[in-house]
Amino acid sequence: LKSLGQMPTAVARAGALWCLALLFTYFSRYAAMNDPQLFAMAVMLGGMLVSLRRPEQLSSLVAGAAIMVVAGFIKHSLWAMPITTFLFLLWTAPKRAAIFALAGLSFAVLGLIMCGAVWGRVFFEQLAMPRHASWLQAFKHLPGLAWFYIAALLFAWSSRERWTEPLTRFAAIFLV
């Protein structure tokens, strides 16, 4: 993300350690076990970095969108990174955001057509199965997210003087 601005190495390392600490604190017996979540997040992050490394190049936007779609087929519930990338591009370069979105949608439709051709109707039936989601359940988990609140406050405090920098804006979009 150097094209978005300079980030001190120590800050990047602290962020990575914070993420690992959260993973192993809250999921000490389960971190990445038989779950494609972390693998899909790594692939999605790769797509985001490809897209934002040189957003002025059409090939970077299209390749990044394709990688993110692949990650979406690994774990279909990861929306934060593509939405953050799209919103950041929309904020900084609206035409590039449209290209990124069109490429992503095209690759997603192509992937769905390919899955339908290989697995048939069963693929779409499985994809459409109801999943239980509840705002009440989400709000019950808010107290357990204290570390997230601390990180958000640290970010807000440390970025108050750098709000006009693209990297700070990107981080704010991703945090929300």
Secondary structure as UniProt FT lines:
FT   HELIX           2..4
FT   HELIX           9..26
FT   TURN            28..34
FT   HELIX           37..53
FT   TURN            55..56
FT   HELIX           58..74
FT   TURN            76..77
FT   HELIX           80..92
FT   HELIX           94..119
FT   HELIX           121..127
FT   HELIX           135..140
FT   HELIX           142..145
FT   HELIX           146..159
FT   TURN            160..161
FT   TURN            163..164
FT   HELIX           166..175
//
